[in-house]
């Protein structure tokens, strides 16, 4: 967390026992099953795609939040990766200066890949996440514009690295799979 904050400029948030829920809470989550930080995603959608009707941002956020329990984790991750790279497809009606209405198809950016300074980077330590049956607390989750793209599991120097993989990462894949829908990088150290 110190490296991410001091060398890379990420905002560090310590969430264990510090988080409450609601729109004005520490992370803006409504409950502990949420892993996407909706408040941050909505702010990024507005910042990176300015001047659109409010309903368009809501339409894009709904697609970001969408979960399909019939899909495998790999299929969901691929779907989210496509939204990340290509943008979130939205449709809305626009009126031109002559008063004519037309249907607009647009893709909204979730991340500015050209200018990193337009994005918000957060590392959240010790965030409680509830799956269908279990409550888990990963060491560090790296967020970019509210999307959990980086998973970091750390062990003490005397612990064998296999334990981070076998006891933590593998368990999290089974018990809190929603954390890995957007995941782009896993770090085990």
Buried (B, 14 or more C-beta within 10 A) or exposed (E): BEEBBEEEEBEBBBBEEEBEBEEEEBBBBEEBBBBBBBBBBBBBBBBBBEEBEEEBBEBBBEBBEEEEEEEEBEEBBEBBBEBBEEBBBBEBEEEEEEEEEEEEEBEBBBBBEEEEEBBBBBBBBBBBBBBEEEEBBBBBBBBBBBBBBBBBBBBEEEEEEEBBBEEBBEEBBEBBBBBBBBBBEEEBE
